[in-house]
Amino acid sequence: MRIDHVFIDSIGVTLHEFEPVERAVSKGLISQELVDANGLTGTHLAHDIPAVELAISAARVAMDRSKLQREDITHHVHSGVYYQGPPGSYAPGYVLRELEVDPVSSLYLRQGCNGMLGALEVAVGQLTGAAQAENVLLTSGENFTATGSDRYTGIGQAYFLSDGGAAALISAEEGFAQIRSLSAGILPELERWHRGDGPLLADEGRESDGDMAERATRYSETETPLSETLEKLTLFNLGVIRRALVDADLNADDIAKVVPINIDGRMIEYSVMMPLGLPMDRSTWDFGKGIGHVGGADVFITLEHLVRAREVAPGDHVLLISQGPGWMCTAAVVTLVDLPTWAL
């Protein structure tokens, strides 16, 4: 969809201890052979800081960078992949209570690693539709240390899970970047790829169906070969991306930077950059390979870096892309209007 008068007012990011991949190899957490293959150089550890606290920390940075006040926030969307609080709790309520934001509409989005771009899609609808929202706060946080997840191979060999948080204030009035377009979709025929054969009813006595990487491997061995799955999802993703470009009245070559989720560079090159006819130096792989995969927060963490480090300039177009199980994909085009005061 083509979008008018929706802006990114500010972005906040929080990342803690950097763990270089050499340390992980020395601990026996991952093999040197796998590191040599995927090219990832490290991740971040938040230890005992809860995921929601990482989201709150990022939100405070975003709010400090903005002229907007807490009372200016009219809507909130929180997203998360892993543990966000005890069963029955409502993470968005905790976030807003700690931020001392007045009662507003607050949604909890569970779209996996597509979370923050999915939240952006909701925010665009709130700002341009009947909700007549004025300013929407997006938050996300992950702590894979606390969940005991296998950080290095738990969701496959192409990711290093990373702890961190991101937040963005989305406004109908003004901001340093304008949202030009957003396209999203889901390819439900690949839904079982990550779900596996587990029951849809809770069964505590049943043997575990394995982690997501194990379920995906089993699907490839018994249902659809991995090569066929990758071909289907690549074509699907490219369709979503091209709709975003068309709606923004841009060609791929007009894009200054492509911001994917933080993943093995070979997957970025072969599934995104080469089909778009763009070189890898137009992607943000060199930055993302040392950040790790922070769930749905990746693209906003990287966009914040591009702006803060002045790697983009006013007038530049940036393509944001994320995916999640299901199989879903979202792409958005943003255009830099100005560099904010927090740029270096």
Secondary structure, DSSP 4 states (H G I P E B T S, - for coil): -B--S-EEEEEEEE--EEEEHHHHHHTTSS-HHHHHHH---EEEE-TT--HHHHHHHHHHHHHHTSS--GGG--EEEEE-SS--SSTT--HHHHHHHHHTPPS-EEEEE--GGGHHHHHHHHHHHHHHSTT--SEEEEEEEE-HHHHT--TTTTT-TT--B--EEEEEEEESS--SEEEEEEEEEE-GGGTHHHHTT--SS--TTSPP---HHHHHHHHHHHTS-HHHHHHHHHHHHHHHHHHHHHHTT--GGGEEEEE--S--HHHHIIIIIHHHT--GGGBSHHHHTTT-B-GGGHHHHHHHHHHHTT-S-TT-EEEEEEEETTTEEEEEEEEE----TT--
